[in-house]
Amino acid sequence: MRIFIISLLYCSAAVSAGDWTNYTTANSGLAGNHVRAVIVDPQGNKWFGTDQGLSAYDGVKWLTYIHDDNQQTLADNSINDLAFETSSYGPELWIATDNGVSVMAIPSIDAVTKATPYRTDNTGLIDNKVTAAAVDPLRHERWFGTPNGVSRFSSSGWRNFSMSTVPILAWNDVTDIGIDVAGGWKYICTQNGIQEMNGVSRLRTKLDDVDAITSPSPYNVEWSGLYSSMVYSVFVDTDGTQWFGTAEGFAYHDTLETKAGWDQFTTAEGLINNVVTSLIKGSDQVVWVGTLGGLARFEYQLGEFGVESYKFTHYTTADGLVNNEVTDITFDLDGTLWIATANGVSHFSGVTAGVLSESDLHPREYFLNNNYPNPFNAGTTIRYATAAFGHVELTISNMYGQIVRGLVSAQQNSGDHAVSWDGRFSNGEAAPTGVYIVNLKVVAEGNLFSDSKKIVLVK
């Protein structure tokens, strides 16, 4: 645990009732009130995995998909997780259930194509109860967590990882899987083992050999900065930084070293509840934390020794949240939040991800935000801020440092700026799938500021 200066502020939520819209089976087409997963596809359609089936909402109409023994439908109505993939067949949704995995082609919510469910009797899936799903779009890998280990499905087929077959897992009971797309790292979260064994298993898959697994190592109470080895959720930022939700708060980890680079936040630091079920980070130094006691907004500033100052804001049913037991969180395309709970879904429009407030229009520093969305398919938005009038250069380069597209080369005033990249080179050709670098250079008041971020384009 690093030593850092704390500027701790706790705020209760000050939002209007109009910022919240709640959906249950009583007022919408939601299949079931216990919503375990929520995801928004690139067309803006919302998908909800419940204990009674899969529901889709396009902003106007609702549709529900359920299991039917007589048809090729969902593997099971009890849905635990959802993952999106843009494949060669188009947009697809992977659905983790209590009895296998389903995949659906989803060009729209009412034009889906359902494939035969994947189970242990017709595939290499390690267990039919699938608790987590994640996609590595760069390597075209689908990862599925179960109580008996994890399965990977790729162009080379199925491969399973467990304590008994390939002893690189901390524990078999998988709760969540995080993907570092640029680096190839997979973070496999587990629960219900002893403190010295369960936790997080980290492994890496390479682009040049789809079966190459390197650098397996565990994160647990004994071998990391985690306070608890009961790890329920993970979010991996585009720079490789990891955020873990545990039974004892959430942890921030910014290195690949097992024991270094950790900060931990619990109720003692202002968190609303210690059991963290879900995490998601916006492009504005804000992490949204879902717990068994409500939703928390965590704003922070990084310094030389990690998180130097932070502020928590809490949201509960008293503020408009439909239920305090939060199970999942995701962003809509406009940066607003969808919050899945044990008794319905909330849409919160009181704040947006990556949009600076009025007080940030004249920032005191320069910075380059992470782009959103990332990974992206058709286009992405790059946001940056300048503290003074100056000359700005914003370019896209490949991993060899060659500039493939210039986006900005102009004098600009101080403030917040946003530029879109359409995924094309300077000659108009479509850029292929891969990792690219956003480069920002600002010359102002006789000083040079520069920064860069990795972005991932997936076709």
Rosetta blueprint (number, residue, H / E / L):
1 M L
2 R L
3 I L
4 F L
5 I L
6 I L
7 S L
8 L E
9 L E
10 Y E
11 C E
12 S E
13 A L
14 A L
15 V L
16 S L
17 A H
18 G H
19 D H
20 W E
21 T E
22 N E
23 Y E
24 T L
25 T L
26 A L
27 N L
28 S L
29 G L
30 L L
31 A L
32 G L
33 N L
34 H L
35 V E
36 R E
37 A E
38 V E
39 I E
40 V E
41 D L
42 P L
43 Q L
44 G L
45 N L
46 K E
47 W E
48 F E
49 G E
50 T E
51 D L
52 Q L
53 G E
54 L E
55 S E
56 A E
57 Y E
58 D L
59 G L
60 V L
61 K L
62 W E
63 L E
64 T E
65 Y E
66 I L
67 H L
68 D L
69 D L
70 N L
71 Q L
72 Q L
73 T L
74 L L
75 A L
76 D L
77 N L
78 S L
79 I E
80 N E
81 D E
82 L E
83 A E
84 F E
85 E E
86 T E
87 S E
88 S L
89 Y L
90 G E
91 P E
92 E E
93 L E
94 W E
95 I E
96 A E
97 T E
98 D L
99 N L
100 G E
101 V E
102 S E
103 V E
104 M E
105 A E
106 I L
107 P L
108 S L
109 I L
110 D L
111 A L
112 V L
113 T E
114 K E
115 A L
116 T L
117 P L
118 Y E
119 R L
120 T L
121 D L
122 N L
123 T L
124 G L
125 L L
126 I L
127 D L
128 N L
129 K L
130 V L
131 T L
132 A E
133 A E
134 A E
135 V E
136 D E
137 P L
138 L L
139 R L
140 H L
141 E E
142 R E
143 W E
144 F E
145 G E
146 T E
147 P L
148 N L
149 G E
150 V E
151 S E
152 R E
153 F E
154 S E
155 S L
156 S L
157 G E
158 W E
159 R E
160 N E
161 F E
162 S L
163 M L
164 S L
165 T L
166 V L
167 P L
168 I L
169 L L
170 A L
171 W L
172 N L
173 D L
174 V E
175 T E
176 D E
177 I E
178 G E
179 I E
180 D E
181 V L
182 A L
183 G L
184 G L
185 W E
186 K E
187 Y E
188 I E
189 C E
190 T E
191 Q L
192 N L
193 G L
194 I L
195 Q L
196 E L
197 M L
198 N L
199 G L
200 V E
201 S E
202 R E
203 L E
204 R E
205 T E
206 K L
207 L L
208 D L
209 D L
210 V L
211 D L
212 A L
213 I E
214 T E
215 S E
216 P E
217 S E
218 P E
219 Y E
220 N L
221 V L
222 E L
223 W L
224 S L
225 G L
226 L L
227 Y L
228 S L
229 S L
230 M L
231 V E
232 Y E
233 S E
234 V E
235 F E
236 V E
237 D L
238 T L
239 D L
240 G L
241 T L
242 Q E
243 W E
244 F E
245 G E
246 T E
247 A L
248 E L
249 G E
250 F E
251 A E
252 Y E
253 H E
254 D L
255 T L
256 L L
257 E L
258 T L
259 K L
260 A L
261 G L
262 W E
263 D E
264 Q E
265 F E
266 T L
267 T H
268 A H
269 E H
270 G L
271 L L
272 I L
273 N L
274 N L
275 V L
276 V E
277 T E
278 S E
279 L E
280 I E
281 K E
282 G L
283 S L
284 D L
285 Q L
286 V E
287 V E
288 W E
289 V E
290 G E
291 T E
292 L L
293 G L
294 G E
295 L E
296 A E
297 R E
298 F E
299 E E
300 Y E
301 Q E
302 L E
303 G E
304 E L
305 F L
306 G E
307 V E
308 E E
309 S E
310 Y E
311 K E
312 F E
313 T E
314 H E
315 Y E
316 T L
317 T L
318 A L
319 D L
320 G L
321 L L
322 V L
323 N L
324 N L
325 E L
326 V E
327 T E
328 D E
329 I E
330 T E
331 F E
332 D L
333 L L
334 D L
335 G L
336 T L
337 L E
338 W E
339 I E
340 A E
341 T E
342 A L
343 N L
344 G E
345 V E
346 S E
347 H E
348 F E
349 S L
350 G L
351 V L
352 T L
353 A L
354 G L
355 V L
356 L L
357 S L
358 E H
359 S H
360 D H
361 L L
362 H L
363 P L
364 R L
365 E L
366 Y L
367 F E
368 L E
369 N L
370 N L
371 N L
372 Y E
373 P L
374 N L
375 P L
376 F E
377 N L
378 A L
379 G L
380 T E
381 T E
382 I E
383 R E
384 Y E
385 A E
386 T E
387 A L
388 A L
389 F L
390 G E
391 H E
392 V E
393 E E
394 L E
395 T E
396 I E
397 S E
398 N L
399 M L
400 Y L
401 G L
402 Q L
403 I E
404 V E
405 R E
406 G E
407 L E
408 V E
409 S E
410 A E
411 Q E
412 Q E
413 N L
414 S L
415 G E
416 D E
417 H E
418 A E
419 V E
420 S E
421 W E
422 D L
423 G L
424 R E
425 F L
426 S L
427 N L
428 G L
429 E L
430 A E
431 A L
432 P L
433 T L
434 G E
435 V E
436 Y E
437 I E
438 V E
439 N E
440 L E
441 K E
442 V E
443 V E
444 A E
445 E L
446 G L
447 N E
448 L E
449 F E
450 S E
451 D E
452 S E
453 K E
454 K E
455 I E
456 V E
457 L E
458 V L
459 K L
